[in-house]
Amino acid sequence: EICLLQKADCIVCPCCNGGMTANKNCGYAYPRSLFLRHHMNQDEYLDQLSKSADDLGNYSAKSLIEYDRSLWGKENGYSEIQLWKMNPVECTPKHHILYLKK
C-alpha cells in the first residue's frame, strides 16, 4: 500500500501467510485482488487459504496467495510483475519474492 501511494516499485517477501489478519487489525482487506474476491470471502481466505499456505506440503495454496497479490498489483497499475525465487530454492520453503514494477 505504501509503495502504491508513493508510485514506487515494490518487493514483497512473504513469510508467515497464516499470520494474516483482517483489515480491522492491519488495514488490509483479503483477498487482495477483485478476481479472487469473486471466488472466496475474507474469512475463507484468512481461515483456510492463508493457514494452508503455511503448510510446507501445500505449495498450491502458497502459489494462489502470490497470484492474488500479483493480480492486485495489475489491478492497481503495476506494469510488470515478476515472481522470483531465492537461490538456492532449498534455502527455505518460503522462497518466493514478488517484484512489482510501476
N, C-alpha and C positions, 0 to 999 in steps of 0.2 A: 504494500500500500504506500509506503514512504517513497519508494522508487517511482511508482506511478505518479504521485503528486509532484515529484521533482523532475519528471520526464527523463528519468535516468535508466540505464541498463540495470538489470537485476540478476543476481545469482542466488539460487535457493539450494541450500544444502540440508535436506530434511534429515531429521534424526528420529525422534520418537513420535511416530504418527499416532499412536494410541493415546498420547498425551494431549491431543487437540481438544479444545473445549468450545462451548457455544459462544456466540457473539456477546452475550452479557458479561462474559469473563475476559475476553480478549479483543473484542471489536470486530471479529471476522464472522461472516456467515458461511456456512457449509451446506452443500457443496459450493465450491468457488465458482464454477462455470454455470452458465444458464443451461447448457446442454445437459449436464448431469443432474441439475435441479429438476428437470423434467422426468427423471428416472428414479430419483430417490429423495427423501426428505432429510433434513438436518439430523434428526435422531438416528435414522438408518446409517447415515454417513459416519456419525461420531461413534455410535454404539456397536456397529457391525464392521463397516469397511475400515475405518482407521485402526481399530483394535486388531483386525485381521492382518493389516499391513505390517504390524509389529511382529507377527509370527514369522519366523525365519523361513518357514516352508511355504509361505503364501506370497510368492513373487507377483502373482497376477493382481492381488489386492494393492500391493505397493505400486505397481505399474499404473493401475487405474487412478490412484491418487495423483501420481505425476502427470498423467494425461489430463486430469481435471485441472490441475494447476496450469498446464500448458494451454488448455482451451481458455481459461480465464485470461491468460496473457494475450492471446489472439483477440478475444472479445474486448480487451482494454487497450488495443492499439499497438501492442508489441509486434514489430515487423518480422522478427525471426525468433524461433525458439529452438534451442538445441538441448538434447539430453546427453550429458557427458557421464562417464563412469570413472571412478577413481582407479588408479593403476598402482598395484595390481588389484584386480576386481576382488580377489580373495581377502584384501586388507580388512574389509568389513562387509557384512550383508547389506548394509545401508549405504551402498556405493554410488547412488545416483546424485547427480548435480544438474540442476536446470539453469540454463543461461537464457535470459530473455533480453533481446536487443530492441531498443526503442527506435 
